[in-house]
Amino acid sequence: MSKSKLLWSALVVVGVLVGGYFALGGRIGLALLWVRYGMRERPEPSREVVWQNGPTQAAAAAADRPPNIVLIVADDLGYNDVSNHGGLDAGRVKTPNIDRLAREGVDLTTAYSGSPTCAPSRAAIMTGRYPTRYGYEFTPTAKNFMKIVTQLRRGDQQLHHSIYFPEREQGQPEMASLGLPTKEITLARVLGGAGYHTVHIGKWHLGDAPQFRPTAHGFDESLALPYGAAMFLPENDPNVVNAESDIDPLDRFIWAAHPWGVHFGNGKLFAPKKYLTDYFTDEAVKVIAQNRNRPFFLYLAYNAPHTPLQATRADYDALSDIKDHRLRVYAAMVKSLDRNIGRVLETLEQQGIADDTLVIFTSDNGGTHVVGIDGLNAPFRGWKATYFEGGIRVPMYMRWPRGLKPGKFAAPASHLDIFSTAAVAGGAKIPTDRVIDGVDLLPFLRGEAQGRPHRTLHWRTDRYFAIRDGDLKMQIADRPEKTWLYDLATDPFEHENLASRRPADVAALRGELERFDRAQVKPLWNSLGAGYIPIDKTLAAPQQSGDEYVYFSN
C-alpha cells in the first residue's frame, strides 16, 4: 500500500474515532465504537442442526407413560401483553394461542417470578430454589460492560443516574467463571434420571462457559444463545424492522455489540437461519416430532420480546393501525411469539401427544420500563427490576388434558413450583439433600389439597428485599431508604403504603425477612452497578422530584 493510501486510511480511522467520540458521548462513545468494531464475535455461517432421533415406535402407550413436559418461557413479557389480561394497544393486539393455554389449562392468576430479572429468575425455575440459597443473586455481567452501561446517560438534567461500584471490583471473578454451580440439581437432571430425553432451545443465561452450559446441567441436547440478549436478525436484513432506543443504556450496548449466533451443544457459534423466534420454533417442532415415542422434556426459552426491538416486516405490516412505531414493533414481536407458541401446540396435536403433554407457560419477569411503552404490566405498578407487582407478577398457565381439568387457581404460586410440579408429574425423585423451596402444585390444582401452597414468599437482591406473607406484602430498600407495606387483599395494585400506620406488621415482617436473609448465602459475585427504576413511569418520561423510584443492583 502506498504512503498516501496509508495516510488516507489513518485519517479515516481518526475521523471515525473523533466523530464517534462526540456523536456517541465522549469516552463512552469510544467504548461503544470498541464494542462495535473490536468486540463483536462473528458467527460461522448457518448450518443444519442434527437432533438425536428418538425411537420409531413407542415402548408403551402414551397413557401408560409419564407425560411429556414442555416448558415455554418468554423474556420480559409484561403481564398486560397477554390479551387474556387485557392486551397491548388497549386490547387490540391479541394473543390467541397464549390465551388458549389459559383457557384449556389451569390459569394461575397469582403467579410470581423467582426474581424480577432474567438470570436469577431462570435459576429459580431450573432448581426450584431461591437463587440466593446458592449465590446466584445477580445476573452474570462483565466489569467493562457494567462500566459502560452505568455511564450511558440521557443527559445531566436527569435527577438520578445509574451507579457504578468501583469498590466492589476487588475479588470479582472473571466472566468465564460466572454461572449456575453444577452442584445445583436442575429440572433437566431430575427428569433425565427418570428416563426423560431432555432438550433446551433458546435463552439460557446461566453461564456461557462450557462448564455452565445446558449440557453440563443435565440436558441431553441444547441449542442456546450465548448471551443474555440477542439480535433477532442482523439490523440491515431486508426482512426486519428495527426500533433502536436512545434512552436505554443496555439497548445502546446491544446494538453496538450486535450479538447474533447460537451454540449447538459446545460447538462453535453459528448464525441462525431466520428471525430468531421463528428459528427456535422450527427447531422445537423437529424435537417434538423426533421424540414423540418417548417421554421428553423440552425447555423452550424464547428471547422475545426482550430488547433489541426487532420485528419481521410481515408482522409489522399486519399492525398498520398502530401509529406509534416503537409500540408497533413491540406488538409485532408479541404477535410473533404468540403465533410460534401456536405452532408448538399444533405440532403436539399433529403428533398425537397433546393430551399427554404438560405444557407450562410463563414469563421470566415483568415487562421493562426501558422500552418506553406505558402499561405493559397494567393494572399493576412497577417494572422488571422492582418488587412491585408489575415486576414479579407473571402469567403462568399449566395445560395437561389428561392430568388437569381447566380452571383458575387464585392462591399465590411461584416459578419455584415449576420444578417440583414437573418432577412429580414425571415420576422423578425430588432431591432430599437440600432445601427445595418450590411446591408440587398438582394436588392444589386438582382440588385434592386445600389452602395455599405458600404462606410466605421471599425475594432478595443486594439490600433490596420483599416478602409476601398471607396478603401482606412488604418491600425494604436502601436506595432510597424506604419501606413499603401493602395489604393485597384490599389494595392489590399497591397504591396505599401502610408502613407508617402499621408498625407492628412492619416489625414482624422485618423479623421474617431477617430470618430469611440469614438462611441465604453470600453472592458468588458482586453487583458492580445499580440502575434507577421509576415505579410509575417509563424511562422515556422526564424525571420529577416527586417520582417514586428504587435502585436495583445487577
N, C-alpha and C positions, 0 to 999 in steps of 0.2 A: 504494500500500500504506500502511495506517495506521501510526502510530508504534508502536502496541502490537504489530502484526504484525511490524514490522521488529525490534523488541526481542526478540520471541519467537524469530524466525529466528536472530538473533545469538546468543541463549542456546543454541539447539540446536547451532549450529556450534561454539561454545566447548565445550559439553558433549561433542560428538563428539571434538574435539581433545584435551581433557583425558582423556577416557576412553581414547582411543587411546594417549595418552602413557603412561599407567600400565599399560594392559592389554597393549600390544604392546612395551613396553620402552623408555620414556624417549624420547630423541632419535630412536632408531631406529624407535620406534612412530610418531612424527610423519612420519618419512621414508616408512614404508610406507603411511601414510594419503595422503601426497602422491602416491606411486606409484599407489595405487588410484584416487584421485579426480582427480588433476591430470595424470597422465602417460599414462593409458590412451589408446591410439589406437582410435577407434571405426571399425569397418569399415562399408563400404556394404552394403546387402542382397545376399544371394546372387544370383548370376546364372549363366547357362549359359556354359560355356567352349566356344568355337568353334575347334576344331583344324583345321589345314590338311588338305585332302583329298589323299591320295596318288593315284596312277594307278589307274584302274578295272581295268586289265589289266597283267599283268607283262610287262616287255620281254624277259625271259629266264626260263627255267625256274629254279625255286628252286635246284636242284642246280648250276646254271651261274653263280650269282651269289654274292657273299660272304655269309656268314651274318649274319642279324640278331643284334644284341647287346643283351641285357637285363641290366643291372647292378642288382641289388637290394641295398641297404644298410640294415640295421636299425640302431637307435640305442640304444647301451648294452645290447645283448643279451648276457647272460652266456654263457660257454662251456657251462655246465651247464643253461641254459634250453632248449637243444635236446635233445629226447629221444634223439636219436642219440648224445648224450654222457652221458646219464643222465636229465636232465629234472627239472623242478620238482616239489616235493612228493614226493620220493623216487621220481620217475619216473612218477607217476600223471597228470601233465599231459603229454599227447602233442603232438608237432609233426609229424604225418604228412607234410605237404607239404614242409617243410624236409628231413625225413628222406628223402623221395623224391628230392630233388636230390642228396643224398649217395649214395644207392643207385644212381641211374640215371646219375650223372656221376662225376667224379673227386673224391674226398674228400681234400683237402689237410690231412692230420692234424696238421701242424706249421706252421700259418699264423700270421703275426704282423701286427699292425696297424702302420701307419706312425707312429703316435703313440698314447699312452694316453688322449688326449682328442679330442673330436669334431672341432673345426675343423682342426687340423693333420693329423689322420688323413685327412680328406676332401681336403685339399690334396695329400697324398701319393698318394691314389688317382687324383685327376684329372690329375696331372702326371707320375707315375712317378718323382718326385724327392724326396729328403729335403726336407721343408719348411724345414729350417734352411739349405738351399742358397740360398734366396731370401727369407729373413727372416720366413716365416710360422710363427714358433716358438710363438706364444701365440694363444689364442682372442681375437678382437676383443671388447673389453669397454670400456664407458664408465667414466670415472673415478667418477662418482656411484654407479654400480652396484657397483663394487668397494668403495667406501667403506661402502655399506650392508651387503653380504653378508659382508664380513670382520668386521663388528661385531655381527652377529646371533649371539648365543651362547645355549647351553643353560643356562648358569649359571657363576658364578665358581668353583664347586667342581671344574670340569674342569682337568686338568693342563696342557692345551695348547689354545691358541686360534688362530684364523686371524690372519694378519699382513697389515697394510697398509703399503705402502712409500711414504710421502709424498715422500721424496727422489727418487723416480723420476717424479714428475709433471712435472718440468722437461723441456720439449721434447716432451711426449706429444702426438701428433697428435689431432685431433678424430675422433670416432667415424665420421663420414661418410667419412673418408679411410682407414679400415682395411679392407683387403680383399686378395684374391689379385691380385697385379700382372698386368695384362693382357699384359705381355711374356712371361709364362709360357704355354706351349703346353699346352692341356688335351686330354684324350682326345676331347672333342667336336670340337675344332678339327681334330685329326688325322683323325678319321673323316669329318668333313664334307668335308675336302679329298679324300677317297677316294670321294665320292659318296653318303655316308650322309645320311639325314634324321635330325637329332639333336633329342631331346626330353628335357627334365628335368621331373620331377614330385617335389615334396616338399621335404625339408630341403636347404638349400644351405650356409649358414654360412660362406661365403667372401666375405662383404661384401654389404651390402644396398643401398648407394647404387647408382644406375643404372649407374655406370661399372664396377661389380664384379659385377653380376647375371649369371645364366647366359647371357643373350643377348649379353652383352659378352665371353663366353668361348667362343663357338663354337656354342652351342645355338641351333637354329632357333626353338624354342618352349620356353616354361618356365612351369610353374605352381608357384610357390615360396612357401615360408614365409619371411617376412622376419625370423625370429627363430631363435635357437639352440634354443629350447624353446617349445612352444606348447600351449595347451589343446586337448584332443581334442573337447570340446563345452563350451559355457558351463556353469558349475558348477551352475546351477539348472535345467538341461534335465531333463525328466522321464525321459529315456532313459539318463541317466548315473548311475554310482555312483562316488563320489569317495573317495579316501583321502589327505587332506591330511596333511602331515608337520609335527610340532612340533620336529623335530630337524635338519632340513636347511635351512640359510640360503637356498640357491637356490630351494628349493621355496616358502618363505615369500614370496620376491620374486615368483615366477611367479604365485602365487595372488593377490597384490596387483595385479600389472601386468595379469594376465588376457589374455595375448597370444592373439588369436583373429582369424585372417584370412589370406588368401593374395593374392599378386600373379599376374596373368597377364601375362607379359612385363613391361613397365614401366608397366602400368596401375595404377589405384588399388586400395587394399586393399579386399577384399570378403569376406563371410562364406562359409565352405564350407556345403554343403547338409546335411551329416550328420557323424557320427563320423569323425574325420579319416582313420583307417586305411582305412575303407570308402570314403571320398570319393576318396582318392588312387587306390585300386584301380579305382573306377568310371571315372576319367579315363584310367588306364593301359589299361584294356580298350578304350576308344574309340580311343586312339592306335594300339594294335596292329591293330585292325580296319581303320583308315583307311590304314595304311601296309603292309599285308600284301603288296602288289605291288611294293615297292621295299625295298632294304636300309635298315634303320633302327637307330639306337642309342637305347635308352630307359634313362635313368638314373632309377631309381625308388627314391627315398631316403625310406623311412618314418621317422617320428619316434618310433615305438614300439620298445621300451617305456620310453623316456626319461620322466622326471617331467615334468609332474604325473601322478600315478597316477589314471587315469580309465578305467573300463571301461563298455561298454554293459551295460545291465541284463540283457539276454538272455544275454550271455557270463558275467556274474557269477552269474546264477541257475543256469547249467549246471554250475557248480562248487560246488554246495551242500555237498559233502563236505569242502571245505576250511574249517576253522573260523576260522583267523586272517584277519581282514578285509583287512589290507594284502596278505598273500600271495595272497589270493583275487582281489583287484583286479588285482594284478600278473600273476598267472597268466592271468586273463581277457584282459589286454592281449596276452600272448604267444599265447594261443589265437586271438585276432582276427588278429594278424599272420600266423600260420601259415595260417589259413583264406583270407586275402586273397592270400597267395602262391599258394595252390592255385587261386584264381580266375585269376591271371595264367597259370599253367601250362595250365589248362583252355582259356583263350582262345587260346593258341598252338596247341593241338591243334585246336580248332574251326575256326581259320583255315587249317589245313593247313600250318603253318610250324614246328611244334615241332622236327622233325628238323633243320631248317636254322637253328636259333637257338641261339647260345651264351648260356646263362643263367649268370651268375656271382652267387653269393650270399655275403654276409659281414656282419659287424657292424663298426661303426667302431672299437670298442674293447671292453674287458671290461666286465662288469657293475659297477655302482657300489655303494659302501658306504652311500651316503646314503639308500637306500630302506629300510634296516633289515632286510633279509632275508638270512639266512645261506645260504651255499652256492651263490650264483649262478655262481661261477666254479670250483666244485669239479671236479676234485680239486686245482686249483692254488691257491696262496696269492696274496694281493694283490687289488687292485681297480683299476678305472678310476683314472687319475691316479697309478699306480705302474708301475715297470718290472718288478715281479714278473710271473710268467707269467699270473696272473689278470688283469692289466691290459692285456696286449698279445697274449695268445693268443686267437685268434678262430676261429669256424667259417668255413671257406671252401670252397665247392663250385663246380665248373665242369661244367655239363652241355651237351653238344653232340652229339646222337646220330650225326650224320653225320661228325663230326670227331674224336670222342674215345670211346674204349672206357671203360666203367665200371671203377672200381677205386679204389685208395688210393695216395696219394703221401706218403711219410713225411718226406722231406727238408725242411728249413726253406724256406718260401716267405713272401712278403710282399705286403701291399697294393700295394707299389711295382710288383709284377709285373703287376698288372691292366692297367696302361697298355700295356706292350709286348705282352702276350699278346693283348689285344683288337685292338690296332693291326695286328699281324701277321696275325691271323685275318681281319681285314677288308681286307687288302691295302693298308694305309696305310703311308706312309713315316714311320719313326721319326726325329725330329729329330736332326741330326748336329752342330748348332752349340752344344750344351750337354751336360753330363753327364746321362745318363739312368741312374738307379740301379736301375730295375727290369729284369727279365729276361723274355724270351719263354719262357714255361713249356711251350709246346706240344711241343717236341722231348723234354722230360723226361717229360711226361705220356703221350706216345706210345711211350716206351721207345727213342726214337732217339738220345737223349743220356744219358750215364751220369753218376753223381756228383751233386753238389749244385749247384743254381742259384746259391747264395750260400755263399761261405766265411765271410763276415763280414756281420753286420747291426749298425747303429748307431742310437742314439737320443740326443737332447739336448733338455732343457728347462731353461733357465736354467743353474744349476750342478749339475744332476742329470743323470747320464749312464748309459747302459747299452750293453753290447756283447755280442753272441753271436759267438764265434769258434770254429768247429767245434762241439764240445759244451760248451765252457767259456762261462759267462755271468757277467759282472761288472757290478755297479752301483756307482756312486760318487755320494754325496750330500754336500751341505754342511749340511743341516738334517735329521737330525743329521749330524755329520761322521763318515761311516762308509763302509766298503767291504764289499760282499757278493760272494762268489765261489762259484759252484756248478758242479759237473760234471753236466750234464743227462743224460749217458749213464747214470749210476748213481743220480742224485738228481733226477729230472725234476720233483719237486714242491718243490724248493728248501728243504730242511729243514736241511742241514748246511753252514754257512758255512765255506769252506775258506780264507778270506783270510789268516788268521794263520799257517796251516800251509804255504801255497804262495806265498811272497813273490816267487819268480821269475815265476810266472804273473801275479801281480798287476802286477808291473813291466812285463812285456811287453804286457799288455792296456792298462795305463795309457798306455804309449807309443803304442799304436794309437789309443786314444781322443784323445790329444793331436794326432796327425796328422789325425784326422777333424775335430776342433774347429777346427784352423787352416784347413781347407778350406771351412768354413761361413762365413756372413756374419752381421753383426750383425742382431738382430731389427729389423723395421720399426717396431715399437712396443714399449714396455716392458711387462713384467709388473708390475702395481701391487699384487698380492696373492699370498699363498701359503696354501694350506689344509693342515691337519693330516689325514693319511690313515693310520689304523691298518691294519697289514698283515693281521692275523688276526681282526679284529672289524668289525662294522658300526658305523655312527655311533650306533646305539641303545644299544650296550653301554657300561657305565661305563668310563672310562679308569683304568688302573692303572699304577703306576710301572715295571713290568717289560715293558709292552707294546712291541712293535716297531712303528716308525712311520717315516714320511718326510713332509716338507713338499713340496708340489707347487705350483709357480708357474704362474699363469694370468692 
